[in-house]
Amino acid sequence: MASIDEEIRLDEEENRRELAFIRNQLPSTIKKFYSDKDILYMMDLIVDYYYTSGILESEDDVDVDLEVIADFVCKRAKEEGFSSSFNPEEVFFIVQADWDFQEQNL
């Protein structure tokens, strides 16, 4: 079993790989508007959505609506005072890239 320090290090490495993947997938017109900090924050909110929506506990096939997740990310970012300028239509591309990364790494 890995130590807590080792698990943290592995999580950080995974986040760096995912961030690089997302950056690579984004259209250049969108990429320039979002910092790494913004994208990492969105990645956390996407995970939060999966946990709070019940998707992960469902035993049935679930249709995941990426637009709903993008809206959730924008709403939470505004509520938490992180950013009120996230655009759901742009954030959708980040959510889609996150989804693609997860699909490739199952």
N, CA, C and O of each residue as an XYZ file, in Angstrom:
424
protein
N       0.845     -1.179      0.000
C       0.000      0.000      0.000
C       0.892      1.244      0.000
O       1.871      1.323      0.742
N       0.540      2.193     -0.830
C       1.328      3.422     -0.956
C       1.103      4.333      0.246
O       0.024      4.347      0.839
N       2.124      5.079      0.589
C       1.993      6.042      1.672
C       1.131      7.216      1.201
O       0.893      7.379      0.005
N       0.681      8.004      2.122
C      -0.125      9.177      1.779
C       0.676     10.120      0.892
O       0.143     10.663     -0.075
N       1.940     10.317      1.212
C       2.791     11.186      0.387
C       2.896     10.655     -1.043
O       2.863     11.423     -2.004
N       3.021      9.341     -1.169
C       3.123      8.732     -2.496
C       1.799      8.896     -3.253
O       1.809      9.180     -4.451
N       0.674      8.723     -2.578
C      -0.627      8.896     -3.223
C      -0.839     10.345     -3.667
O      -1.381     10.589     -4.745
N      -0.423     11.286     -2.859
C      -0.529     12.704     -3.223
C       0.324     12.992     -4.453
O      -0.112     13.682     -5.375
N       1.542     12.457     -4.458
C       2.431     12.643     -5.603
C       1.819     12.045     -6.874
O       1.885     12.658     -7.940
N       1.231     10.864     -6.769
C       0.611     10.217     -7.926
C      -0.610     11.007     -8.414
O      -0.834     11.129     -9.619
N      -1.393     11.540     -7.476
C      -2.544     12.373     -7.845
C      -2.095     13.634     -8.577
O      -2.710     14.037     -9.564
N      -1.020     14.255     -8.091
C      -0.494     15.456     -8.738
C       0.003     15.145    -10.140
O      -0.210     15.932    -11.063
N       0.663     14.008    -10.308
C       1.132     13.602    -11.637
C      -0.052     13.378    -12.579
O      -0.025     13.804    -13.734
N      -1.078     12.713    -12.080
C      -2.276     12.455    -12.881
C      -2.944     13.775    -13.274
O      -3.377     13.934    -14.416
N      -3.028     14.710    -12.347
C      -3.608     16.019    -12.649
C      -2.792     16.752    -13.714
O      -3.368     17.394    -14.593
N      -1.474     16.670    -13.651
C      -0.630     17.308    -14.664
C      -0.841     16.680    -16.040
O      -0.891     17.382    -17.050
N      -0.963     15.359    -16.071
C      -1.212     14.676    -17.349
C      -2.586     15.055    -17.909
O      -2.736     15.304    -19.106
N      -3.574     15.093    -17.032
C      -4.919     15.461    -17.477
C      -4.958     16.908    -17.951
O      -5.563     17.204    -18.981
N      -4.332     17.795    -17.227
C      -4.276     19.202    -17.621
C      -3.630     19.349    -18.998
O      -4.133     20.084    -19.848
N      -2.527     18.656    -19.216
C      -1.849     18.715    -20.518
C      -2.753     18.174    -21.621
O      -2.806     18.733    -22.716
N      -3.461     17.090    -21.333
C      -4.386     16.514    -22.313
C      -5.485     17.515    -22.658
O      -5.778     17.737    -23.833
N      -6.094     18.120    -21.634
C      -7.167     19.087    -21.855
C      -6.648     20.262    -22.672
O      -7.283     20.670    -23.645
N      -5.508     20.804    -22.289
C      -4.921     21.935    -23.026
C      -4.719     21.578    -24.500
O      -4.976     22.393    -25.387
N      -4.260     20.359    -24.746
C      -4.010     19.910    -26.108
C      -5.311     19.791    -26.912
O      -5.304     19.981    -28.128
N      -6.408     19.482    -26.253
C      -7.689     19.275    -26.929
C      -8.450     20.573    -27.198
O      -9.296     20.623    -28.091
N      -8.154     21.611    -26.437
C      -8.927     22.849    -26.552
C      -8.627     23.609    -27.844
O      -7.480     23.675    -28.285
N      -9.668     24.177    -28.442
C      -9.431     25.071    -29.578
C      -8.591     26.266    -29.116
O      -8.746     26.734    -27.987
N      -7.714     26.754    -29.975
C      -6.831     27.856    -29.593
C      -7.613     29.106    -29.205
O      -7.143     29.904    -28.394
N      -8.796     29.280    -29.775
C      -9.606     30.453    -29.438
C     -10.092     30.414    -27.999
O     -10.399     31.458    -27.424
N     -10.165     29.242    -27.415
C     -10.624     29.090    -26.030
C      -9.440     28.960    -25.079
O      -9.452     29.506    -23.976
N      -8.433     28.242    -25.515
C      -7.261     27.941    -24.685
C      -6.669     29.187    -24.033
O      -6.257     29.153    -22.873
N      -6.629     30.279    -24.779
C      -5.966     31.485    -24.285
C      -6.734     32.190    -23.167
O      -6.172     33.037    -22.473
N      -7.999     31.853    -22.988
C      -8.808     32.532    -21.974
C      -8.767     31.850    -20.600
O      -9.231     32.425    -19.616
N      -8.220     30.638    -20.525
C      -8.256     29.879    -19.281
C      -6.853     29.482    -18.847
O      -6.110     28.844    -19.594
N      -6.507     29.872    -17.630
C      -5.198     29.531    -17.072
C      -5.207     28.081    -16.597
O      -6.255     27.442    -16.507
N      -4.008     27.581    -16.295
C      -3.920     26.240    -15.709
C      -4.701     26.191    -14.401
O      -5.375     25.203    -14.113
N      -4.611     27.246    -13.618
C      -5.341     27.303    -12.350
C      -6.843     27.198    -12.601
O      -7.541     26.502    -11.864
N      -7.353     27.877    -13.630
C      -8.771     27.801    -13.971
C      -9.165     26.369    -14.324
O     -10.177     25.856    -13.847
N      -8.360     25.742    -15.156
C      -8.693     24.390    -15.614
C      -8.612     23.387    -14.473
O      -9.466     22.507    -14.368
N      -7.603     23.504    -13.619
C      -7.507     22.618    -12.455
C      -8.715     22.790    -11.540
O      -9.244     21.814    -11.009
N      -9.139     24.015    -11.362
C     -10.335     24.296    -10.555
C     -11.556     23.621    -11.190
O     -12.353     22.988    -10.498
N     -11.692     23.762    -12.514
C     -12.817     23.131    -13.207
C     -12.758     21.614    -13.081
O     -13.791     20.966    -12.911
N     -11.574     21.049    -13.161
C     -11.427     19.598    -13.010
C     -11.964     19.153    -11.650
O     -12.631     18.123    -11.554
N     -11.679     19.916    -10.612
C     -12.195     19.590     -9.276
C     -13.716     19.689     -9.238
O     -14.384     18.847     -8.636
N     -14.261     20.717     -9.880
C     -15.719     20.870     -9.895
C     -16.396     19.770    -10.701
O     -17.491     19.332    -10.351
N     -15.765     19.326    -11.760
C     -16.322     18.226    -12.547
C     -16.405     16.967    -11.694
O     -17.423     16.275    -11.704
N     -15.352     16.670    -10.966
C     -15.369     15.520    -10.058
C     -16.455     15.702     -9.008
O     -17.181     14.760     -8.689
N     -16.567     16.903     -8.475
C     -17.604     17.200     -7.489
C     -18.993     16.935     -8.073
O     -19.861     16.386     -7.395
N     -19.196     17.322     -9.316
C     -20.490     17.071     -9.964
C     -20.774     15.570    -10.006
O     -21.880     15.142     -9.674
N     -19.803     14.779    -10.405
C     -20.017     13.336    -10.498
C     -20.394     12.744     -9.138
O     -21.268     11.881     -9.056
N     -19.743     13.200     -8.087
C     -20.046     12.678     -6.755
C     -21.400     13.154     -6.237
O     -22.141     12.369     -5.645
N     -21.729     14.408     -6.445
C     -22.972     14.949     -5.874
C     -24.205     14.631     -6.711
O     -25.321     14.685     -6.194
N     -24.034     14.302     -7.986
C     -25.179     14.027     -8.858
C     -25.704     12.607     -8.708
O     -26.819     12.317     -9.141
N     -24.930     11.726     -8.107
C     -25.345     10.342     -7.969
C     -24.978      9.471     -9.154
O     -25.267      8.274     -9.152
N     -24.348     10.045    -10.162
C     -23.965      9.283    -11.354
C     -23.079      8.091    -10.991
O     -23.246      7.001    -11.538
N     -22.160      8.295    -10.089
C     -21.199      7.238     -9.761
C     -21.838      6.073     -9.012
O     -21.337      4.950     -9.075
N     -22.939      6.327     -8.304
C     -23.593      5.277     -7.532
C     -24.650      4.529     -8.332
O     -25.130      3.480     -7.902
N     -25.011      5.058     -9.479
C     -26.071      4.456    -10.281
C     -25.619      3.128    -10.866
O     -24.508      3.005    -11.382
N     -26.492      2.143    -10.777
C     -26.185      0.848    -11.369
C     -26.761      0.744    -12.777
O     -26.455     -0.198    -13.507
N     -27.588      1.703    -13.156
C     -28.157      1.750    -14.497
C     -27.239      2.536    -15.411
O     -26.391      3.302    -14.953
N     -27.418      2.337    -16.717
C     -26.706      3.179    -17.665
C     -27.228      4.600    -17.524
O     -28.438      4.827    -17.503
N     -26.327      5.539    -17.430
C     -26.692      6.930    -17.228
C     -26.211      7.740    -18.421
O     -25.062      7.624    -18.846
N     -27.101      8.555    -18.950
C     -26.685      9.494    -19.989
C     -26.095     10.705    -19.300
O     -26.772     11.379    -18.523
N     -24.847     10.978    -19.581
C     -24.164     12.118    -18.980
C     -24.279     13.289    -19.948
O     -23.831     13.219    -21.093
N     -24.889     14.362    -19.464
C     -25.075     15.563    -20.284
C     -23.947     16.543    -19.957
O     -23.944     17.176    -18.901
N     -23.004     16.656    -20.869
C     -21.831     17.492    -20.630
C     -22.199     18.971    -20.544
O     -21.503     19.740    -19.881
N     -23.270     19.373    -21.197
C     -23.728     20.767    -21.090
C     -24.197     21.070    -19.670
O     -23.948     22.155    -19.146
N     -24.868     20.117    -19.057
C     -25.310     20.294    -17.667
C     -24.099     20.435    -16.751
O     -24.100     21.254    -15.832
N     -23.076     19.639    -17.004
C     -21.865     19.722    -16.185
C     -21.176     21.069    -16.388
O     -20.705     21.673    -15.425
N     -21.112     21.542    -17.625
C     -20.510     22.855    -17.900
C     -21.273     23.954    -17.176
O     -20.666     24.859    -16.603
N     -22.604     23.882    -17.199
C     -23.422     24.859    -16.477
C     -23.154     24.791    -14.979
O     -23.057     25.823    -14.316
N     -23.034     23.569    -14.441
C     -22.739     23.371    -13.026
C     -21.404     24.022    -12.658
O     -21.298     24.711    -11.643
N     -20.394     23.796    -13.490
C     -19.058     24.361    -13.232
C     -19.125     25.888    -13.192
O     -18.565     26.512    -12.291
N     -19.803     26.481    -14.158
C     -19.892     27.947    -14.222
C     -20.657     28.503    -13.025
O     -20.259     29.506    -12.433
N     -21.753     27.843    -12.678
C     -22.563     28.303    -11.547
C     -21.777     28.225    -10.237
O     -21.781     29.170     -9.448
N     -21.106     27.097    -10.011
C     -20.323     26.939     -8.775
C     -19.157     27.904     -8.718
O     -18.853     28.441     -7.653
N     -18.494     28.138     -9.849
C     -17.368     29.072     -9.875
C     -17.846     30.465     -9.474
O     -17.152     31.187     -8.759
N     -19.020     30.829     -9.936
C     -19.577     32.140     -9.585
C     -19.977     32.175     -8.114
O     -19.667     33.139     -7.413
N     -20.664     31.133     -7.636
C     -21.100     31.068     -6.234
C     -19.923     31.107     -5.271
O     -20.000     31.726     -4.210
N     -18.837     30.447     -5.643
C     -17.661     30.368     -4.777
C     -16.739     31.574     -4.938
O     -15.710     31.663     -4.269
N     -17.104     32.497     -5.819
C     -16.297     33.694     -6.012
C     -15.010     33.441     -6.765
O     -14.107     34.278     -6.744
N     -14.908     32.307     -7.426
C     -13.690     32.012     -8.190
C     -13.682     32.792     -9.491
O     -12.680     33.410     -9.851
N     -14.809     32.760    -10.194
C     -14.906     33.488    -11.455
C     -16.368     33.630    -11.855
O     -17.151     32.684    -11.772
N     -16.707     34.817    -12.285
C     -18.056     35.027    -12.820
C     -17.999     35.154    -14.335
O     -19.010     35.444    -14.974
N     -16.826     34.940    -14.909
C     -16.668     35.126    -16.344
C     -16.566     33.813    -17.130
O     -16.394     33.841    -18.348
N     -16.669     32.662    -16.448
C     -16.645     31.406    -17.177
C     -17.872     31.339    -18.077
O     -18.993     31.597    -17.638
N     -17.649     30.992    -19.324
C     -18.705     30.889    -20.315
C     -19.048     29.409    -20.504
O     -18.178     28.624    -20.882
N     -20.310     29.010    -20.245
C     -20.674     27.590    -20.371
C     -20.374     26.992    -21.744
O     -20.043     25.811    -21.845
N     -20.486     27.787    -22.783
C     -20.207     27.270    -24.124
C     -18.726     26.974    -24.307
O     -18.369     26.063    -25.054
N     -17.868     27.719    -23.645
C     -16.428     27.460    -23.692
C     -16.042     26.357    -22.710
O     -15.232     25.486    -23.029
N     -16.625     26.401    -21.518
C     -16.325     25.406    -20.494
C     -16.733     24.010    -20.978
O     -16.138     23.010    -20.578
N     -17.742     23.953    -21.830
C     -18.163     22.673    -22.409
C     -16.972     21.940    -23.030
O     -16.849     20.725    -22.876
N     -16.099     22.663    -23.725
C     -14.940     22.034    -24.363
C     -13.986     21.448    -23.325
O     -13.360     20.417    -23.571
N     -13.871     22.095    -22.176
C     -13.025     21.578    -21.092
C     -13.662     20.335    -20.495
O     -12.977     19.351    -20.219
N     -14.976     20.380    -20.297
C     -15.698     19.218    -19.766
C     -15.566     18.049    -20.743
O     -15.326     16.916    -20.325
N     -15.720     18.315    -22.028
C     -15.597     17.268    -23.046
C     -14.193     16.659    -23.035
O     -14.045     15.439    -23.106
N     -13.175     17.495    -22.948
C     -11.795     16.997    -22.917
C     -11.551     16.185    -21.650
O     -10.865     15.164    -21.692
N     -12.105     16.629    -20.525
C     -11.991     15.881    -19.277
C     -12.641     14.507    -19.436
O     -12.077     13.494    -19.021
N     -13.825     14.481    -20.037
C     -14.546     13.228    -20.271
C     -13.694     12.295    -21.144
O     -13.559     11.108    -20.845
N     -13.130     12.838    -22.211
C     -12.301     12.047    -23.115
C     -11.080     11.475    -22.385
O     -10.715     10.317    -22.585
N     -10.458     12.294    -21.542
C      -9.305     11.823    -20.769
C      -9.701     10.662    -19.873
O      -8.997      9.654    -19.805
N     -10.839     10.805    -19.179
C     -11.302      9.749    -18.274
C     -11.599      8.463    -19.049
O     -11.262      7.366    -18.603
N     -12.226      8.613    -20.201
C     -12.551      7.452    -21.030
C     -11.280      6.713    -21.463
O     -11.255      5.482    -21.486
N     -10.253      7.444    -21.797
C      -9.002      6.844    -22.262
C      -8.216      6.184    -21.118
O      -7.380      5.312    -21.353
N      -8.491      6.602    -19.902
C      -7.685      6.122    -18.768
C      -8.455      5.237    -17.803
O      -8.086      5.126    -16.634
N      -9.508      4.614    -18.276
C     -10.256      3.676    -17.428
C      -9.541      2.366    -17.299
O     -10.028      1.461    -16.622
